[in-house]
Each structure stands twice: as C-alpha cells, then as structure tokens.
Amino acid sequence: MTGGNFRENLRNELNYQGITVKELSGMTGIPVATLDCYLGTRAASPSVESAVKIALALQVSVEYLVFGENPTSKKTQVKLSREEQELIRLVKRLTPEQRGSILNLVNAFKYNTQTKNAEIKPGDIGKYGDLSHVPTHGIAAEEQP
C-alpha cells in the first residue's frame, strides 16, 4: 500500500489486519466517533498523539499511516489469508502469558510435524513448557488399557 492519505491508509490497514473500528477504539482509548471522523468522507486529521496511539496499536509507523509507505523499511508486506489474519487478531487480544502458552503449543505441533509424529500425548506437553492451564481438547489422549 503506497500513497493515499491517512484515511485511506488507516482504512486499508484495518481491513488488512481484520480489525474493526470498535476494536481499534478499545486498543487505543480513542472514541469510536473520533475514529469514524478520521475514516469518514471529511477525513479529519488526527492529533499527533492519536496518530501515534493508532500506529502503535496497529504495529505500523505513523509515517506509514500518513504517507502509505515507510522508506526506511525494506520489508515487503506479505498478504495473509483470512484465517491467518483472524489468528493474529485473536492473539493480539491475549495476555503475554497466554501468548507464551500458545507459542509453546504451536512449537509442540511444529515439533510433531517435523518428527512425523501425528500425536501429542498429554505426557509430552511438559517438553514444550508449562501448558497445564491450556485445555487439551484436540490433543490425543493417552490410550486407556
């Protein structure tokens, strides 16, 4: 996304990340009505403070929102599937502890994929960190005698 203006760039970024105006309001503390003004046809310009809050919440630079590009960054934006966007949106809502647990679980699945072992047994969980508080639904239970 290059060029455009703050309104277009913000709208495009919200769509790209799958974030609603209400969610952005919750992430930034900026009222929905104010965000609607930034996104509306009149395209009110945000204060520097609001632009910084929005950029931090979306994990982009203010420069990116204002100009639609970040010349200091050579990163190429990768288009994510809707499922990937939804995963990112949900993970952003988790606490750091919850994110750590999810990361441990993903690493456990990755390990099992690499070793061609399709099952994660409850006894294996400890190998990947403390996941005792993570529900094990979907994880194969040990066979009962």
C-alpha positions as CSV (number, residue, x, y, z in Angstrom):
1,M,0.0,0.0,0.0
2,T,1.7,3.2,-1.1
3,G,0.4,6.7,-1.4
4,G,-3.1,7.7,-0.4
5,N,-3.8,9.7,2.7
6,F,-4.3,8.9,6.4
7,R,-8.0,8.0,5.9
8,E,-7.3,5.6,3.1
9,N,-4.2,4.1,4.7
10,L,-5.9,3.6,8.0
11,R,-8.9,2.0,6.4
12,N,-6.7,-0.3,4.3
13,E,-4.7,-1.3,7.3
14,L,-7.8,-2.0,9.4
15,N,-9.1,-4.2,6.5
16,Y,-5.8,-5.9,6.1
17,Q,-5.5,-6.8,9.8
18,G,-9.2,-7.6,10.1
19,I,-9.7,-5.1,12.9
20,T,-12.9,-3.2,13.4
21,V,-13.2,0.5,14.4
22,K,-14.7,-0.6,17.7
23,E,-11.7,-2.9,18.3
24,L,-9.3,-0.2,17.4
25,S,-11.1,2.1,19.9
26,G,-10.6,-0.4,22.6
27,M,-6.9,-0.8,21.7
28,T,-6.2,2.9,21.7
29,G,-8.7,4.5,24.0
30,I,-9.8,6.8,21.2
31,P,-13.6,7.0,21.0
32,V,-15.3,5.3,18.1
33,A,-16.9,8.6,17.0
34,T,-13.4,10.2,16.7
35,L,-12.1,7.2,14.7
36,D,-15.1,7.5,12.4
37,C,-14.2,11.1,11.8
38,Y,-10.7,10.0,10.7
39,L,-12.3,7.4,8.4
40,G,-15.2,9.5,7.1
41,T,-15.5,11.4,3.8
42,R,-14.4,14.6,5.5
43,A,-11.3,12.8,6.7
44,A,-10.5,14.8,9.8
45,S,-6.8,14.7,10.6
46,P,-5.8,13.1,13.9
47,S,-3.7,14.8,16.5
48,V,-0.1,13.6,16.7
49,E,-0.9,11.8,19.9
50,S,-3.9,10.0,18.4
51,A,-1.8,9.1,15.3
52,V,0.9,7.6,17.5
53,K,-1.7,5.6,19.5
54,I,-3.2,4.2,16.3
55,A,0.2,3.4,14.8
56,L,1.3,1.6,18.0
57,A,-2.0,-0.4,18.2
58,L,-1.6,-1.5,14.5
59,Q,2.1,-2.0,14.9
60,V,2.9,0.2,11.9
61,S,4.7,3.6,11.8
62,V,3.0,6.9,11.8
63,E,4.8,7.6,8.6
64,Y,3.2,4.5,7.1
65,L,-0.3,5.7,8.0
66,V,0.3,9.3,6.8
67,F,2.2,8.5,3.6
68,G,1.3,4.9,2.9
69,E,4.9,3.8,2.8
70,N,7.9,3.6,5.0
71,P,11.0,4.3,3.0
72,T,13.3,3.3,5.9
73,S,11.9,-0.2,5.9
74,K,12.8,-2.7,3.2
75,K,10.2,-5.2,4.5
76,T,7.7,-6.4,1.9
77,Q,4.2,-6.8,3.2
78,V,3.1,-10.4,2.8
79,K,-0.6,-10.9,2.1
80,L,-2.1,-13.2,4.8
81,S,-5.1,-15.4,4.4
82,R,-8.3,-14.6,6.3
83,E,-7.5,-17.4,8.7
84,E,-4.1,-16.1,9.4
85,Q,-5.5,-12.6,9.8
86,E,-8.0,-13.9,12.3
87,L,-5.3,-15.8,14.2
88,I,-3.3,-12.6,14.5
89,R,-6.3,-10.6,15.6
90,L,-7.2,-13.1,18.3
91,V,-3.6,-13.4,19.5
92,K,-3.3,-9.7,19.9
93,R,-6.1,-9.8,22.5
94,L,-4.3,-12.3,24.7
95,T,-2.1,-11.6,27.7
96,P,1.6,-12.1,27.4
97,E,1.3,-15.3,29.5
98,Q,-1.5,-16.6,27.2
99,R,0.7,-15.8,24.1
100,G,3.6,-17.7,25.6
101,S,1.3,-20.7,26.1
102,I,0.1,-20.5,22.6
103,L,3.6,-20.3,21.3
104,N,4.6,-23.4,23.3
105,L,1.6,-25.2,21.9
106,V,2.4,-24.2,18.3
107,N,6.0,-25.3,18.9
108,A,4.8,-28.7,20.1
109,F,2.8,-29.1,16.9
110,K,5.7,-28.0,14.8
111,Y,8.0,-30.5,16.6
112,N,5.5,-33.3,16.0
113,T,5.2,-32.3,12.3
114,Q,8.9,-32.4,11.9
115,T,9.2,-35.8,13.6
116,K,6.2,-37.1,11.6
117,N,4.5,-38.0,14.9
118,A,0.9,-37.0,14.4
119,E,0.0,-37.3,18.1
120,I,0.9,-35.1,21.1
121,K,0.3,-37.1,24.2
122,P,-0.5,-35.4,27.5
123,G,2.8,-36.6,28.9
124,D,4.6,-34.8,26.1
125,I,3.3,-31.4,27.0
126,G,6.0,-30.7,29.6
127,K,8.6,-30.9,26.9
128,Y,7.3,-27.6,25.5
129,G,6.8,-25.5,28.6
130,D,4.1,-25.2,31.2
131,L,0.8,-25.8,29.3
132,S,-1.1,-27.2,32.3
133,H,-3.6,-24.4,32.1
134,V,-4.2,-24.9,28.4
135,P,-7.2,-27.1,27.6
136,T,-6.2,-30.3,25.9
137,H,-9.2,-30.7,23.7
138,G,-7.9,-31.7,20.3
139,I,-4.8,-33.3,21.7
140,A,-4.8,-37.0,21.6
141,A,-5.3,-38.6,24.9
142,E,-3.2,-41.5,26.0
143,E,-4.8,-44.8,25.2
144,Q,-6.6,-46.4,28.1
145,P,-5.7,-50.0,29.0
